[in-house]
Amino acid sequence: MIQESQDFTTIELIIKLIEILIWPLVTLVVILLFRSKVLEMVDRMGSFKAGSSGLEMTFQPKLDAAKKLFDELRPGGTAKAMRSLGAQESIPGTPYDQLKHIEDKLITTLKELAQESNIPIENKSSVTLAKELGKSGTINPTSGMLIQTLLKLISEAGPSVNQFQADEIIGMYQSL
């Protein structure tokens, strides 16, 4: 009889162990089965910030807002650019390097346009130049606003920006 009670205790322990381990095992199996989708989802999330209110995404909402603005002001523009992205010349380097390359190209173009339009460039940010070029009619005011948005977005992108986010920004840039 003592043996039966020990067996019962062992069975109870095994059941308790299974109860404890079942959800982590199920989660692991699901992650392994859908790892490509899970990796894609993690890439889309972007960077996180740990604060007093918990974890929050910091860059992705800004990217989404910029993309929405581009889609409203250039209907179909970013979608076309994203579809043709593979045909475009690829920009080498990390996603962050790619964005810095685009930023440099935008700044250089803005400075050249400002000089051609006799707009002084000293002590002016690229965002200010884009505003002034739009006001002067050198560039379309809508394009000026989109360039400003793109420059601000790129400046807020940190080294943790992922390739998916960089590709979206490159698509916006190409739609200009």
C-alpha positions, 0 to 999 in steps of 0.5 A: 500500500505504501508503494501505491501511494508513492506511485500516485505521488510520482504520477502526480509529479509527472502530470504537474511537470507536463502542466508546467512545460506544455505551453512553453513547448507549444510556443517553441513548436509554433515558433519553429514551424512559423520561423520565417513569419516570426522573423519577418514580424520581428523585422517589421517591429523595429526598435523598442524603448524600455521606459516606465510605461513598459516596452514601446516601439519608437521608430515604426510608428513614425515610419508608418505616419510618413508612409501614410503622408506619402500615400496621401500626397502621391497616390500609388507613388510609394507602391510603384516604387516598392514594386520596382525596388528590385530593378533599381540600383541597390545601395550597399551597406547596412540599412542605416548606411543606406539611409545615410546615403539617401540623406546625403543625396537629398542634402546635396540636391537641395544645396545645389537647387538653392544655389541655382535659385540664389537662396543662401544656404549658410547656417540653414538645415536641409529641412529649412532649405526644402521649405524655402525651395518649396515656397520659392517655387523651385520645387513643388511645395508638396515635394518640399513637404515630402522631402522634409518628412523624409529628412526628419524620418531618416534623422530619427532612424538609428543604427538599429533600423532594419532592412524592411524599414530601410526598403520602405524609406527607399521606396518613399525616396524613389517616389519623389 
